[in-house]
Amino acid sequence: MSKALTADEAIVSCRNLWKVYGPDPHRYVSAHNAGVGALDGHTAAVRDLTFDVRPGEKLVVMGLSGSGKSTLIRCLTRLVEPTSGEVIIGGRDVTKMEPAELRGLRRDECSMVFQHFGLFGHRTVLQNAAYGLEIKGVSRKEREQRARDVLDTVGLSGWENRYPSELSGGMKQRVGLARALASDPQILFFDEPFSALDPLIRRDLQDELLRLAKDIKKTFIFITHDMAEALKLGDRIIIMKDGQIVQVGTPEEILLHPVDDYVRRFTADASRAHIVRVGTVASESKSISVETSAFDAVKVLDDSGNDSAIIVDSHGRPLGYINRSKLLSVGHNDPVGSLHVPVPIISSDRTLHDATNLVMDGNNPVAVIDSEGRLVGVVDTRLLLAALVDLPDHRKEFADLSR
């Protein structure tokens, strides 16, 4: 699982965060902490949450309606007042900020994009995009230039003088995104911004957001109830239920290692092809140096119990593939370097989808390499299908799968 961050490493840190609705919410938290049970007449929308967000990370918080995810994101900037706990942003505890400091945080360091666009119907696209800068007191010339730049970034160049009533839903959401970006915040909060849009528009905006994330290097905290969206957008995912965190992990960790049936139901229909990396499911394979003789290579296979191996150079980089029957058909002293057949190669950080054509195009395994080009394992047709369909023990030896 992901390593915990220190407070200095995180741009956002939540510590024991609660939001309780009811007549005496602080007493409810105290009773819980004392282990004396819950008080009647109260609802804990956020229950004792602790997590960190890395600078530049895309963190997705997901769960069903009523799980507490939208309340959580509003607590982070005190749009909803937390009952107790800490929210540290940029080294400062948001829960202890005076109103002027809190306004400065919302105005200068954080921006929020909501499901409902919140555009001003009497203002043009340009004026809507520049609104946050206007509130900050930026000159008209400067704010309009900045607004034009971000509208171009989100694909709305040429629409500056239109009004919201003239835009599609997807275009309205792009204006909302441009408005959030115009003030150059460190952190962008998204509360289900695409959930009301048509599927094709939603997919386009997801792609646009990923492109922006790569280009502008901001921290994104994104709320959704859609697992496919979470898997596509998130560097890490927090899954919530009844105000609590059920699991935190990368999309790959969530898919491969759901902690319980609740998470498993979320991931049951998710496509692993574009999420799971080849290196995660690659099976160990015996490697043999290119200078080894056929006789010694057979001994290596005998000792390992394998019927095949990848031939590597002196740096551990794969050169080809050899099997036992080929080795037994030649002289004992023949070097394996003259006997192997070429082997397809794929980087360990590529997805299963990327590996499909390579695996399906031949009968031999595909060598999986690290960033230095060294062999880390192999994948073949059966292993790939097992990973895509059911993900049983994907670390079985390649020899077991290929016999």
C-alpha positions in Angstrom: 0.0 0.0 0.0 1.0 3.6 -0.4 3.6 5.0 2.1 2.2 7.5 4.7 3.4 11.0 4.2 4.8 13.4 6.8 3.1 16.7 7.3 5.9 18.5 5.5 5.5 16.2 2.4 1.7 16.7 2.1 -0.1 19.7 0.6 -3.3 18.7 2.4 -3.5 16.7 5.6 -6.6 15.7 7.4 -6.3 14.5 11.0 -9.2 12.9 12.9 -11.8 15.0 10.9 -15.4 14.8 12.0 -18.6 16.4 10.8 -21.6 15.6 12.9 -25.1 16.9 12.6 -27.4 17.0 15.6 -28.1 18.9 18.8 -24.7 18.3 20.5 -22.1 17.2 17.9 -19.1 17.8 20.1 -20.5 15.6 22.8 -21.2 12.9 20.1 -17.5 13.0 19.2 -16.4 12.9 22.8 -18.6 10.0 23.5 -17.2 8.1 20.5 -13.6 8.8 21.5 -14.4 7.6 25.1 -15.9 4.4 23.7 -19.2 4.9 25.5 -21.3 4.6 22.3 -23.1 7.0 20.0 -25.8 9.6 21.0 -29.2 9.3 19.6 -30.4 12.1 17.3 -27.1 12.6 15.5 -25.7 11.8 12.1 -22.0 11.6 11.5 -21.4 12.5 7.9 -17.6 12.4 8.2 -16.2 10.1 10.9 -12.7 10.4 12.2 -11.0 10.7 8.8 -7.2 10.9 8.5 -5.4 11.1 5.1 -2.8 13.1 3.2 -2.6 14.5 -0.3 0.7 14.8 -2.2 1.6 18.0 -4.1 0.5 17.5 -7.7 -1.5 14.4 -6.9 -4.9 13.6 -8.4 -6.8 12.2 -5.4 -10.3 10.8 -6.1 -12.8 10.4 -3.3 -15.6 8.1 -4.2 -18.6 6.4 -2.7 -22.4 6.1 -3.0 -24.8 8.9 -2.2 -24.7 9.5 1.5 -21.2 8.2 2.0 -19.9 11.6 3.1 -17.7 12.4 0.2 -19.2 15.8 -0.7 -19.4 16.8 2.9 -15.7 15.9 3.2 -14.6 18.1 0.3 -16.6 21.0 1.7 -15.0 20.6 5.1 -11.6 21.0 3.6 -12.1 24.7 3.0 -14.8 25.1 5.6 -17.7 25.6 3.2 -19.1 23.1 5.8 -17.8 23.7 9.3 -16.0 20.6 10.7 -17.1 19.5 14.1 -13.6 18.5 15.2 -10.2 17.5 13.8 -7.5 19.3 11.7 -7.3 20.2 8.1 -3.7 21.4 7.3 -3.3 23.2 3.9 0.2 24.6 3.2 1.2 24.1 6.8 -1.7 26.0 8.3 -4.7 24.6 10.1 -7.8 25.7 8.2 -10.0 24.9 11.2 -8.3 27.7 13.2 -8.2 30.3 10.5 -9.9 33.7 11.1 -12.5 34.7 8.5 -10.1 37.0 6.6 -7.4 34.3 6.4 -10.0 31.8 5.3 -11.2 34.1 2.6 -7.7 34.5 1.4 -7.2 30.7 1.2 -10.3 30.3 -0.8 -9.5 33.2 -3.1 -5.8 32.6 -3.7 -4.9 29.0 -3.0 -7.9 26.9 -3.7 -10.6 26.8 -6.4 -13.7 24.6 -6.7 -15.7 23.2 -9.6 -19.2 22.0 -8.9 -21.6 19.7 -10.6 -23.9 22.7 -11.3 -21.9 25.2 -13.3 -22.8 28.3 -11.3 -22.2 30.6 -14.2 -23.6 34.2 -14.3 -26.2 34.3 -17.1 -25.8 38.0 -17.6 -22.0 37.8 -18.1 -20.1 36.6 -21.1 -17.9 33.6 -21.2 -14.9 35.8 -20.8 -16.4 37.7 -17.9 -17.4 34.5 -16.2 -13.9 33.1 -16.6 -12.4 36.3 -15.2 -14.8 36.6 -12.2 -12.4 35.2 -9.6 -9.7 37.6 -10.7 -12.2 40.5 -10.6 -13.0 39.6 -6.9 -9.2 39.7 -6.2 -9.0 43.2 -7.6 -6.9 42.4 -10.7 -7.1 45.0 -13.4 -9.5 44.5 -16.2 -6.8 44.2 -18.8 -4.8 41.7 -16.9 -7.8 39.6 -15.8 -9.2 39.4 -19.3 -5.9 38.4 -20.8 -5.5 35.7 -18.1 -9.1 34.6 -18.8 -8.4 34.4 -22.6 -5.4 32.2 -21.9 -7.3 29.7 -19.7 -10.3 29.6 -22.1 -7.8 28.7 -24.9 -6.4 26.0 -22.5 -9.8 24.4 -22.1 -10.7 24.6 -25.8 -13.0 27.6 -25.7 -11.0 30.1 -27.8 -13.5 32.1 -30.0 -16.4 31.8 -27.5 -15.3 34.6 -25.2 -18.3 36.9 -26.1 -21.0 34.3 -26.0 -23.4 33.9 -23.0 -24.0 30.7 -20.9 -27.4 30.3 -22.6 -25.6 29.7 -25.9 -23.4 26.9 -24.6 -23.8 23.2 -24.3 -23.5 21.5 -20.9 -19.9 20.4 -21.6 -19.0 23.9 -22.7 -20.5 25.4 -19.5 -18.4 23.0 -17.5 -15.3 24.1 -19.4 -16.1 27.7 -18.5 -16.3 26.6 -14.8 -13.0 24.9 -15.1 -11.5 28.0 -16.8 -12.8 30.2 -14.0 -11.2 27.9 -11.4 -7.9 27.9 -13.3 -7.7 31.6 -13.9 -6.7 32.5 -10.4 -3.8 30.0 -10.6 -4.7 28.0 -7.4 -2.4 25.4 -5.9 -5.4 23.0 -5.2 -8.5 22.4 -7.4 -11.5 20.7 -5.8 -14.1 19.0 -8.0 -17.4 17.9 -6.6 -18.9 15.5 -9.2 -18.4 18.1 -12.0 -19.2 15.7 -14.9 -22.0 13.6 -13.4 -24.8 15.6 -15.1 -23.3 15.4 -18.6 -23.8 13.0 -21.4 -21.4 10.0 -21.5 -19.5 11.1 -24.5 -19.1 14.7 -23.3 -18.1 13.3 -19.9 -15.4 11.2 -21.4 -14.1 14.1 -23.4 -13.9 16.3 -20.3 -12.2 13.5 -18.3 -9.5 13.3 -21.1 -9.3 17.1 -21.0 -8.8 17.1 -17.2 -6.0 14.5 -17.5 -4.3 16.6 -20.1 -4.5 19.7 -18.0 -3.2 17.8 -14.9 -0.2 16.8 -16.9 0.4 20.3 -18.2 -0.3 22.5 -15.2 0.9 20.4 -12.3 -1.8 21.3 -9.9 -3.2 19.2 -7.0 -6.6 17.8 -7.8 -9.1 16.5 -5.2 -12.0 15.0 -7.2 -15.4 13.7 -5.9 -17.3 11.0 -7.8 -19.7 8.1 -7.4 -18.5 6.5 -10.6 -15.7 3.8 -10.2 -14.8 3.9 -13.8 -14.2 7.7 -13.5 -12.2 7.2 -10.3 -10.0 4.6 -11.9 -9.4 6.8 -15.0 -8.6 10.0 -13.2 -7.0 9.1 -9.8 -3.4 8.7 -8.8 -5.0 7.4 -5.6 -8.5 6.6 -4.6 -10.3 7.0 -1.3 -13.4 4.8 -1.1 -15.9 6.0 1.6 -19.0 4.4 3.2 -21.1 5.8 6.0 -18.7 8.7 6.5 -15.7 6.4 6.9 -12.7 5.5 4.7 -13.0 1.8 3.6 -9.9 1.7 1.5 -7.2 4.0 0.1 -4.9 2.9 -2.7 -3.8 3.4 -6.3 -6.3 2.3 -9.0 -4.3 -0.8 -9.5 -4.3 -1.6 -5.8 -8.1 -1.1 -5.6 -8.7 -3.4 -8.5 -6.3 -6.1 -7.5 -6.7 -6.0 -3.8 -10.2 -4.9 -2.7 -10.4 -5.0 1.1 -14.0 -6.3 1.3 -17.1 -7.1 -0.6 -18.2 -3.4 -0.6 -15.1 -2.4 -2.6 -15.2 -5.7 -4.6 -18.7 -4.8 -5.8 -17.6 -1.4 -7.0 -14.8 -3.0 -9.0 -16.6 -6.0 -10.4 -17.4 -4.5 -13.8 -14.3 -2.3 -14.1 -12.0 -2.9 -17.0 -8.5 -3.9 -15.9 -7.0 -3.5 -19.4 -6.2 0.2 -19.1 -5.4 0.3 -15.4 -3.3 -2.8 -14.5 0.4 -2.6 -15.4 2.2 -5.4 -17.2 4.9 -5.4 -14.5 2.3 -6.2 -11.8 1.1 -9.4 -13.5 4.4 -10.5 -15.1 5.5 -13.9 -14.0 9.1 -14.6 -13.0 11.1 -16.3 -15.7 14.4 -18.0 -15.6 17.1 -16.1 -17.5 20.2 -17.5 -19.1 23.3 -15.6 -20.1 23.9 -15.3 -23.8 27.4 -16.9 -23.4 26.0 -20.1 -21.8 26.4 -23.3 -23.7 23.5 -25.5 -24.6 24.6 -28.2 -22.2 24.8 -25.8 -19.2 21.5 -24.1 -20.3 19.7 -27.5 -20.0 21.2 -27.9 -16.5 19.8 -24.5 -15.6 16.4 -25.5 -16.8 16.6 -28.8 -15.0 17.5 -27.1 -11.7 14.7 -24.6 -12.0 12.0 -27.0 -13.2 11.3 -24.8 -16.2 11.1 -25.8 -19.9 12.0 -22.4 -21.3 14.0 -19.3 -20.5 14.8 -15.8 -21.7 18.3 -15.2 -23.0 19.9 -12.0 -21.6 23.1 -10.1 -22.2 25.6 -9.2 -19.5 23.4 -6.3 -18.3 20.3 -8.5 -17.9 18.6 -7.2 -21.0 16.5 -9.7 -22.9 17.8 -10.8 -26.3 15.5 -13.8 -27.1 13.7 -16.9 -26.1 14.9 -20.5 -25.9 13.1 -23.8 -24.9 14.4 -27.2 -23.9 13.6 -29.0 -27.1 15.7 -26.6 -29.1 18.6 -27.0 -26.6 18.5 -30.8 -26.9 18.6 -30.7 -30.7 22.1 -29.1 -30.9 25.6 -29.8 -29.7 26.4 -29.5 -26.1 28.9 -26.7 -26.7 26.8 -24.5 -28.9 26.2 -21.1 -27.3 22.6 -20.2 -26.7 23.2 -16.9 -28.3 23.1 -18.6 -31.7 20.0 -20.6 -30.9 17.4 -18.3 -29.4 14.5 -16.7 -31.3 13.6 -13.0 -31.0 11.3 -12.1 -28.1 8.9 -9.2 -28.0 9.7 -6.6 -25.3 7.4 -4.3 -23.3 8.0 -1.9 -20.5 6.7 -2.9 -17.1 4.8 0.4 -16.7 2.7 -0.2 -19.8 -0.9 -1.5 -19.4 -2.4 -4.9 -20.1 -4.1 -3.3 -23.1 -0.7 -2.2 -24.5 0.5 -5.8 -24.2 -2.4 -7.4 -25.9 -1.2 -7.2 -29.5 2.3 -8.3 -28.6 1.1 -11.3 -26.7 -1.5 -12.4 -29.3 0.8 -12.0 -32.3 3.1 -14.9 -31.4 3.4 -18.2 -29.5 6.4 -17.1 -27.4 6.2 -15.1 -24.2 6.7 -11.3 -24.1 9.7 -10.1 -22.1 8.8 -7.4 -19.5 11.6 -4.9 -18.8 12.3 -2.2 -16.2 13.3 1.4 -16.9 16.9 0.3 -17.5 15.9 -2.4 -20.0 16.6 -5.3 -17.7 14.3 -8.3 -17.6 11.8 -8.4 -14.8 9.5 -11.2 -16.0 7.3 -12.4 -18.8 3.7 -12.4 -19.9 2.0 -14.9 -22.3 -1.5 -15.4 -23.6 -2.8 -17.4 -20.7 -1.4 -15.1 -18.1 -2.8 -12.0 -19.9 -6.3 -13.6 -20.1 -6.2 -14.6 -16.5 -5.2 -11.1 -15.5 -7.9 -9.5 -17.6 -10.7 -11.8 -16.6 -10.3 -13.0 -13.0 -6.9 -12.1 -11.7 -6.1 -15.3 -9.8 -2.6 -15.7 -8.4 -0.9 -13.8 -11.2 2.6 -14.5 -9.7 2.6 -18.2 -10.7 5.7 -19.3 -12.5 5.5 -18.8 -16.3 6.5 -22.5 -16.7 3.4 -23.6 -14.9 1.2 -21.6 -17.2 2.9 -22.5 -20.5 3.1 -26.3 -20.1 
